[in-house]
Amino acid sequence: MATVRAFDRIVCAGTQPDLTLVLDLVPRLSLQRAQGRQSERKSNQERFELQGMRFHKRVRTGYLAIARKEARRVKVVHASGPVAEVQAEIRKLVDTFLARRLNRLSRK
């Protein structure tokens, strides 16, 4: 959890997004996908991919804990399916968020 919070502080620099999407994928599959991308680009493993399975499991657990704690703001997208399905779920979540935001603004 401390690692995830540290990432959050670095990336967000004291701000908090109104909507955060967590693309959830079991670490084994996410590392396989990363390795596939690296092979396609003929590049070396990135720093995060070199951290090992235990690290990735802990990071995933941390992000899912944040999503449970901040369910109004953080939405989990199950990313193991086909790209089109993941994309459709992301669009649905973003469209719902924007519609609610527009509704709140129009009431003011």
N, CA, C and O atoms as a DFTB+ gen file, in Angstrom:
432 C
 N C O
     1  1       0.827      -1.188       0.000
     2  2       0.000       0.000       0.000
     3  2       0.872       1.252       0.000
     4  3       0.541       2.235      -0.663
     5  1       1.964       1.225       0.726
     6  2       2.859       2.381       0.777
     7  2       3.436       2.683      -0.601
     8  3       3.599       3.846      -0.968
     9  1       3.745       1.637      -1.361
    10  2       4.284       1.826      -2.715
    11  2       3.253       2.497      -3.610
    12  3       3.578       3.421      -4.357
    13  1       2.030       2.039      -3.537
    14  2       0.967       2.617      -4.359
    15  2       0.731       4.073      -3.976
    16  3       0.604       4.932      -4.848
    17  1       0.673       4.352      -2.689
    18  2       0.485       5.742      -2.234
    19  2       1.650       6.623      -2.685
    20  3       1.444       7.783      -3.042
    21  1       2.864       6.088      -2.672
    22  2       4.028       6.856      -3.134
    23  2       3.886       7.184      -4.619
    24  3       4.158       8.312      -5.030
    25  1       3.459       6.204      -5.435
    26  2       3.208       6.464      -6.860
    27  2       2.169       7.567      -7.012
    28  3       2.328       8.490      -7.810
    29  1       1.112       7.449      -6.232
    30  2       0.021       8.420      -6.290
    31  2       0.524       9.827      -5.980
    32  3       0.175      10.776      -6.682
    33  1       1.327       9.966      -4.956
    34  2       1.859      11.292      -4.597
    35  2       2.735      11.860      -5.704
    36  3       2.666      13.051      -6.008
    37  1       3.556      11.011      -6.304
    38  2       4.446      11.468      -7.372
    39  2       3.641      11.896      -8.598
    40  3       3.861      12.973      -9.152
    41  1       2.717      11.050      -9.009
    42  2       1.947      11.313     -10.227
    43  2       0.983      12.480     -10.040
    44  3       0.871      13.340     -10.915
    45  1       0.298      12.514      -8.923
    46  2      -0.746      13.519      -8.715
    47  2      -0.224      14.826      -8.138
    48  3      -0.886      15.857      -8.253
    49  1       0.943      14.803      -7.524
    50  2       1.574      16.017      -6.985
    51  2       0.608      16.862      -6.152
    52  3       0.537      18.080      -6.321
    53  1      -0.122      16.220      -5.267
    54  2      -1.005      16.957      -4.368
    55  2      -2.402      17.209      -4.898
    56  3      -3.256      17.704      -4.161
    57  1      -2.656      16.885      -6.143
    58  2      -4.003      17.020      -6.689
    59  2      -4.676      15.658      -6.657
    60  3      -4.018      14.631      -6.491
    61  1      -5.958      15.661      -6.813
    62  2      -6.704      14.400      -6.810
    63  2      -7.639      14.389      -8.013
    64  3      -8.500      15.263      -8.115
    65  1      -7.502      13.438      -8.918
    66  2      -8.405      13.397     -10.071
    67  2      -9.839      13.109      -9.633
    68  3     -10.067      12.445      -8.622
    69  1     -10.790      13.609     -10.393
    70  2     -12.201      13.357     -10.110
    71  2     -12.599      11.925     -10.464
    72  3     -13.538      11.373      -9.890
    73  1     -11.884      11.336     -11.403
    74  2     -12.147       9.957     -11.818
    75  2     -10.819       9.276     -12.081
    76  3      -9.964       9.802     -12.793
    77  1     -10.659       8.113     -11.502
    78  2      -9.474       7.296     -11.743
    79  2      -9.939       5.925     -12.197
    80  3     -10.820       5.322     -11.586
    81  1      -9.344       5.443     -13.267
    82  2      -9.658       4.112     -13.771
    83  2      -8.475       3.195     -13.493
    84  3      -7.343       3.496     -13.874
    85  1      -8.739       2.093     -12.838
    86  2      -7.724       1.082     -12.576
    87  2      -7.977      -0.061     -13.542
    88  3      -9.006      -0.732     -13.467
    89  1      -7.035      -0.279     -14.450
    90  2      -7.147      -1.397     -15.385
    91  2      -6.576      -2.616     -14.677
    92  3      -5.360      -2.766     -14.555
    93  1      -7.460      -3.477     -14.215
    94  2      -7.066      -4.604     -13.383
    95  2      -6.787      -5.839     -14.227
    96  3      -7.574      -6.236     -15.086
    97  1      -5.645      -6.419     -13.945
    98  2      -5.202      -7.602     -14.664
    99  2      -4.304      -8.398     -13.722
   100  3      -3.482      -7.819     -13.011
   101  1      -4.454      -9.704     -13.714
   102  2      -3.583     -10.494     -12.848
   103  2      -2.128     -10.249     -13.268
   104  3      -1.840     -10.148     -14.461
   105  1      -1.221     -10.153     -12.310
   106  2       0.168      -9.811     -12.628
   107  2       0.823     -10.706     -13.671
   108  3       1.572     -10.219     -14.518
   109  1       0.553     -12.006     -13.622
   110  2       1.170     -12.906     -14.599
   111  2       0.830     -12.481     -16.025
   112  3       1.706     -12.430     -16.888
   113  1      -0.437     -12.177     -16.267
   114  2      -0.872     -11.782     -17.605
   115  2      -0.361     -10.393     -17.975
   116  3       0.013     -10.151     -19.122
   117  1      -0.344      -9.490     -17.011
   118  2       0.149      -8.133     -17.318
   119  2       1.625      -8.165     -17.688
   120  3       2.051      -7.442     -18.588
   121  1       2.407      -8.990     -17.008
   122  2       3.827      -9.108     -17.350
   123  2       4.015      -9.761     -18.710
   124  3       4.906      -9.378     -19.467
   125  1       3.173     -10.754     -19.027
   126  2       3.251     -11.376     -20.349
   127  2       2.964     -10.352     -21.437
   128  3       3.659     -10.304     -22.453
   129  1       1.941      -9.535     -21.221
   130  2       1.603      -8.503     -22.212
   131  2       2.734      -7.491     -22.359
   132  3       3.069      -7.081     -23.470
   133  1       3.315      -7.092     -21.239
   134  2       4.423      -6.132     -21.288
   135  2       5.603      -6.723     -22.061
   136  3       6.234      -6.037     -22.865
   137  1       5.890      -7.985     -21.812
   138  2       6.984      -8.629     -22.526
   139  2       6.688      -8.708     -24.021
   140  3       7.590      -8.555     -24.845
   141  1       5.430      -8.947     -24.369
   142  2       5.042      -8.968     -25.776
   143  2       5.236      -7.623     -26.443
   144  3       5.721      -7.542     -27.572
   145  1       4.850      -6.554     -25.731
   146  2       5.050      -5.205     -26.280
   147  2       6.541      -4.918     -26.463
   148  3       6.951      -4.331     -27.464
   149  1       7.334      -5.332     -25.498
   150  2       8.773      -5.088     -25.581
   151  2       9.390      -5.852     -26.742
   152  3      10.286      -5.346     -27.418
   153  1       8.911      -7.074     -26.976
   154  2       9.414      -7.858     -28.107
   155  2       9.070      -7.178     -29.424
   156  3       9.892      -7.117     -30.338
   157  1       7.836      -6.665     -29.510
   158  2       7.412      -5.975     -30.731
   159  2       8.269      -4.744     -30.996
   160  3       8.604      -4.448     -32.143
   161  1       8.619      -4.031     -29.937
   162  2       9.432      -2.812     -30.070
   163  2      10.919      -3.108     -30.061
   164  3      11.741      -2.217     -30.272
   165  1      11.259      -4.370     -29.814
   166  2      12.667      -4.772     -29.696
   167  2      13.380      -3.933     -28.634
   168  3      14.494      -3.452     -28.841
   169  1      12.708      -3.770     -27.492
   170  2      13.287      -2.999     -26.398
   171  2      13.531      -3.896     -25.190
   172  3      13.030      -5.019     -25.124
   173  1      14.289      -3.396     -24.259
   174  2      14.571      -4.133     -23.022
   175  2      13.408      -3.990     -22.054
   176  3      12.535      -3.139     -22.223
   177  1      13.416      -4.848     -21.028
   178  2      12.392      -4.736     -20.002
   179  2      12.522      -3.394     -19.298
   180  3      13.618      -2.883     -19.072
   181  1      11.362      -2.845     -18.960
   182  2      11.331      -1.596     -18.218
   183  2      11.554      -1.875     -16.739
   184  3      11.481      -3.018     -16.288
   185  1      11.819      -0.836     -16.014
   186  2      12.127      -0.958     -14.589
   187  2      11.039      -1.700     -13.817
   188  3      11.360      -2.545     -12.981
   189  1       9.759      -1.410     -14.072
   190  2       8.676      -2.050     -13.328
   191  2       8.579      -3.540     -13.646
   192  3       8.300      -4.343     -12.756
   193  1       8.803      -3.912     -14.886
   194  2       8.705      -5.311     -15.254
   195  2       9.802      -6.142     -14.586
   196  3       9.640      -7.348     -14.403
   197  1      10.889      -5.519     -14.231
   198  2      12.006      -6.228     -13.608
   199  2      11.795      -6.465     -12.111
   200  3      12.595      -7.162     -11.487
   201  1      10.746      -5.905     -11.529
   202  2      10.534      -5.979     -10.084
   203  2      10.071      -7.347      -9.588
   204  3      10.200      -7.632      -8.397
   205  1       9.554      -8.173     -10.432
   206  2       9.163      -9.514     -10.010
   207  2       7.694      -9.615      -9.648
   208  3       7.004      -8.619      -9.431
   209  1       7.242     -10.865      -9.591
   210  2       5.824     -11.159      -9.383
   211  2       5.321     -10.682      -8.026
   212  3       4.216     -10.147      -7.936
   213  1       6.098     -10.862      -6.985
   214  2       5.657     -10.453      -5.637
   215  2       5.359      -8.952      -5.594
   216  3       4.340      -8.533      -5.045
   217  1       6.245      -8.155      -6.170
   218  2       6.046      -6.702      -6.236
   219  2       4.743      -6.380      -6.948
   220  3       3.946      -5.579      -6.460
   221  1       4.523      -7.000      -8.097
   222  2       3.329      -6.704      -8.896
   223  2       2.046      -7.122      -8.192
   224  3       1.022      -6.449      -8.314
   225  1       2.094      -8.220      -7.460
   226  2       0.925      -8.628      -6.685
   227  2       0.618      -7.616      -5.595
   228  3      -0.547      -7.294      -5.361
   229  1       1.649      -7.108      -4.925
   230  2       1.445      -6.116      -3.869
   231  2       0.884      -4.818      -4.438
   232  3      -0.006      -4.214      -3.839
   233  1       1.392      -4.385      -5.580
   234  2       0.903      -3.149      -6.211
   235  2      -0.563      -3.311      -6.606
   236  3      -1.377      -2.421      -6.361
   237  1      -0.892      -4.433      -7.210
   238  2      -2.296      -4.686      -7.593
   239  2      -3.197      -4.660      -6.367
   240  3      -4.255      -4.031      -6.385
   241  1      -2.786      -5.338      -5.307
   242  2      -3.559      -5.353      -4.063
   243  2      -3.768      -3.934      -3.538
   244  3      -4.852      -3.596      -3.062
   245  1      -2.737      -3.116      -3.624
   246  2      -2.835      -1.732      -3.161
   247  2      -3.831      -0.918      -3.968
   248  3      -4.645      -0.189      -3.399
   249  1      -3.774      -1.035      -5.281
   250  2      -4.714      -0.282      -6.116
   251  2      -6.151      -0.751      -5.911
   252  3      -7.073       0.065      -5.891
   253  1      -6.344      -2.044      -5.761
   254  2      -7.700      -2.544      -5.524
   255  2      -8.217      -2.098      -4.160
   256  3      -9.414      -1.859      -4.006
   257  1      -7.339      -1.983      -3.174
   258  2      -7.740      -1.472      -1.855
   259  2      -8.165      -0.009      -1.954
   260  3      -9.152       0.395      -1.339
   261  1      -7.436       0.772      -2.713
   262  2      -7.816       2.180      -2.925
   263  2      -9.177       2.248      -3.612
   264  3     -10.025       3.059      -3.238
   265  1      -9.386       1.401      -4.613
   266  2     -10.666       1.396      -5.331
   267  2     -11.825       1.062      -4.389
   268  3     -12.899       1.654      -4.498
   269  1     -11.618       0.129      -3.476
   270  2     -12.674      -0.205      -2.512
   271  2     -12.918       0.958      -1.551
   272  3     -14.062       1.265      -1.216
   273  1     -11.859       1.589      -1.119
   274  2     -11.967       2.682      -0.150
   275  2     -12.562       3.940      -0.774
   276  3     -13.288       4.679      -0.109
   277  1     -12.258       4.186      -2.042
   278  2     -12.699       5.402      -2.723
   279  2     -13.569       5.048      -3.932
   280  3     -13.309       5.497      -5.048
   281  1     -14.583       4.253      -3.699
   282  2     -15.394       3.689      -4.783
   283  2     -16.111       4.746      -5.634
   284  3     -16.405       4.492      -6.802
   285  1     -16.389       5.898      -5.082
   286  2     -17.056       6.942      -5.881
   287  2     -16.127       7.505      -6.943
   288  3     -16.577       7.882      -8.025
   289  1     -14.844       7.566      -6.647
   290  2     -13.869       8.187      -7.541
   291  2     -13.082       7.168      -8.354
   292  3     -12.768       7.428      -9.516
   293  1     -12.759       6.031      -7.783
   294  2     -11.893       5.053      -8.430
   295  2     -12.730       3.876      -8.929
   296  3     -13.420       3.211      -8.157
   297  1     -12.653       3.641     -10.215
   298  2     -13.415       2.559     -10.858
   299  2     -12.456       1.503     -11.391
   300  3     -11.426       1.826     -11.982
   301  1     -12.804       0.251     -11.175
   302  2     -11.980      -0.863     -11.641
   303  2     -12.531      -1.380     -12.959
   304  3     -13.721      -1.671     -13.082
   305  1     -11.651      -1.490     -13.937
   306  2     -11.990      -2.056     -15.237
   307  2     -11.233      -3.372     -15.355
   308  3     -10.004      -3.398     -15.290
   309  1     -11.969      -4.459     -15.527
   310  2     -11.324      -5.763     -15.685
   311  2     -10.739      -5.810     -17.097
   312  3     -11.467      -5.792     -18.089
   313  1      -9.419      -5.871     -17.162
   314  2      -8.714      -5.698     -18.431
   315  2      -8.235      -6.995     -19.058
   316  3      -7.365      -6.970     -19.929
   317  1      -8.781      -8.122     -18.637
   318  2      -8.318      -9.399     -19.182
   319  2      -9.012      -9.760     -20.493
   320  3      -8.548     -10.644     -21.213
   321  1     -10.098      -9.097     -20.805
   322  2     -10.843      -9.420     -22.014
   323  2     -10.250      -8.789     -23.260
   324  3      -9.191      -8.164     -23.215
   325  1     -10.945      -8.963     -24.362
   326  2     -10.500      -8.350     -25.623
   327  2     -10.474      -6.827     -25.524
   328  3     -11.226      -6.229     -24.754
   329  1      -9.616      -6.222     -26.299
   330  2      -9.436      -4.773     -26.279
   331  2     -10.773      -4.054     -26.468
   332  3     -11.048      -3.077     -25.771
   333  1     -11.592      -4.514     -27.385
   334  2     -12.875      -3.846     -27.656
   335  2     -13.782      -3.845     -26.424
   336  3     -14.474      -2.860     -26.166
   337  1     -13.781      -4.942     -25.665
   338  2     -14.605      -4.999     -24.447
   339  2     -14.073      -4.063     -23.371
   340  3     -14.846      -3.369     -22.709
   341  1     -12.774      -4.044     -23.197
   342  2     -12.164      -3.153     -22.203
   343  2     -12.439      -1.707     -22.589
   344  3     -12.800      -0.890     -21.742
   345  1     -12.271      -1.397     -23.854
   346  2     -12.525      -0.045     -24.340
   347  2     -13.987       0.350     -24.124
   348  3     -14.269       1.481     -23.728
   349  1     -14.904      -0.559     -24.379
   350  2     -16.326      -0.262     -24.189
   351  2     -16.627       0.022     -22.719
   352  3     -17.396       0.934     -22.413
   353  1     -16.040      -0.736     -21.822
   354  2     -16.253      -0.511     -20.391
   355  2     -15.692       0.848     -19.961
   356  3     -16.314       1.558     -19.171
   357  1     -14.528       1.201     -20.477
   358  2     -13.934       2.506     -20.160
   359  2     -14.844       3.624     -20.657
   360  3     -15.114       4.578     -19.928
   361  1     -15.313       3.506     -21.890
   362  2     -16.216       4.539     -22.438
   363  2     -17.483       4.678     -21.598
   364  3     -17.949       5.788     -21.339
   365  1     -18.032       3.547     -21.178
   366  2     -19.243       3.574     -20.359
   367  2     -18.990       4.312     -19.044
   368  3     -19.791       5.156     -18.641
   369  1     -17.893       4.002     -18.383
   370  2     -17.575       4.662     -17.112
   371  2     -17.341       6.154     -17.296
   372  3     -17.823       6.964     -16.504
   373  1     -16.604       6.517     -18.335
   374  2     -16.327       7.937     -18.590
   375  2     -17.603       8.669     -18.988
   376  3     -17.850       9.778     -18.514
   377  1     -18.415       8.067     -19.848
   378  2     -19.679       8.696     -20.251
   379  2     -20.594       8.919     -19.043
   380  3     -21.207       9.978     -18.910
   381  1     -20.681       7.916     -18.166
   382  2     -21.505       8.049     -16.955
   383  2     -20.980       9.167     -16.078
   384  3     -21.756       9.983     -15.581
   385  1     -19.670       9.213     -15.881
   386  2     -19.063      10.265     -15.074
   387  2     -19.365      11.644     -15.655
   388  3     -19.773      12.549     -14.927
   389  1     -19.167      11.805     -16.966
   390  2     -19.389      13.106     -17.603
   391  2     -20.859      13.509     -17.564
   392  3     -21.170      14.685     -17.373
   393  1     -21.757      12.561     -17.740
   394  2     -23.193      12.863     -17.680
   395  2     -23.572      13.362     -16.286
   396  3     -24.327      14.325     -16.153
   397  1     -23.051      12.710     -15.254
   398  2     -23.329      13.163     -13.878
   399  2     -22.747      14.545     -13.635
   400  3     -23.382      15.385     -12.999
   401  1     -21.554      14.782     -14.133
   402  2     -20.906      16.090     -13.972
   403  2     -21.725      17.174     -14.674
   404  3     -21.955      18.244     -14.110
   405  1     -22.158      16.901     -15.884
   406  2     -22.970      17.860     -16.636
   407  2     -24.282      18.126     -15.922
   408  3     -24.734      19.270     -15.855
   409  1     -24.896      17.080     -15.390
   410  2     -26.153      17.212     -14.658
   411  2     -25.966      18.114     -13.444
   412  3     -26.792      18.989     -13.187
   413  1     -24.880      17.903     -12.694
   414  2     -24.604      18.751     -11.513
   415  2     -24.371      20.195     -11.923
   416  3     -24.857      21.110     -11.257
   417  1     -23.646      20.414     -12.993
   418  2     -23.364      21.778     -13.445
   419  2     -24.609      22.469     -13.941
   420  3     -24.767      23.671     -13.728
   421  1     -25.498      21.747     -14.596
   422  2     -26.703      22.352     -15.137
   423  2     -27.713      22.730     -14.037
   424  3     -28.585      23.572     -14.250
   425  1     -27.585      22.101     -12.868
   426  2     -28.467      22.427     -11.732
   427  2     -28.028      23.673     -10.987
   428  3     -28.788      24.221     -10.189
   429  1     -26.817      24.122     -11.236
   430  2     -26.306      25.303     -10.514
   431  2     -26.834      26.588     -11.074
   432  3     -26.497      27.663     -10.577
